[in-house]
């Protein structure tokens, strides 16, 4: 009898574990209680709404919008709450959400903003997603991620560029950036990121509104294709970098009188990595 009792008790325990407390199960499956991942936004009228990528046709309206602090607007957050009511208007589903808890996705996201489809750097550069942290900026493109950080031991910037797959989590790519970089400047001094076009990365040395250095690197081949001193006004157009190069003194003598500087219009084919003359030289005193 004792030998039969143990299997029966075991089956009873397993059955209880499988079914659980009915009241508890009902509580856990309450469809009104939700955990959402997305962003709070301020509408042009001054209201606060919440949206997430998984439900593009749904808009969540906070039950008490005055409790939503400015620090959690336009950053990625996890929201726990309860749906109090819902209605449909002009094809969109609106849900009244009583917010119980708001958590930034990571500690850094407490001071992070994300901008979609922004162009950065040279005019004509590819658009990307910009993650602006308090001490660094991540520029995210379909195949590359560029992290620019203020150097902790100097006044310069550090640049780190890695490849990633289009399906990678954008948040994880920007926060981790692990692995062997395709390109890196550990302590860039006055170097700063100047944009991306296709596989070509641009880095400038010095302020863009004065004579400065401009460098181009093909990330696919990991080869530098340009290192020039240029005047302001460089731009990208249909796979070509157009820039005006300041020629060194010994080269200037070929075109201009002694003591004058020479500005040569140039064009860099980004596919081949080859520069060519794009106009006549200009002499300046």
Buried (B, 14 or more C-beta within 10 A) or exposed (E): EEEEEEEEEEEEEEEEEEEEEEEEEEEEEEEEBBEBBBBBEBEEEEEBBBBBEEEEEBBBBBBEBEEBEEEBBBBBBBBBBBBEEBEEEEEEEBBBBBBEEBEBBEEBBBEBEBEEEEBBBBEBBBEBBBBEBEEBBBBBBEBBBBBBBEBEEEEBBBBBBBBBEEEBEBBEBBBBBEEEBBBEBEBBEEBBBBBBBBBBBBBBBBEBEEEBBBBBBBBEEEEBBBEBBBBEEBEBEEBBBBBBBBBEEEBBEEBBEEEBBBBBBBBBEBEEBEBEEBEEBBEEE
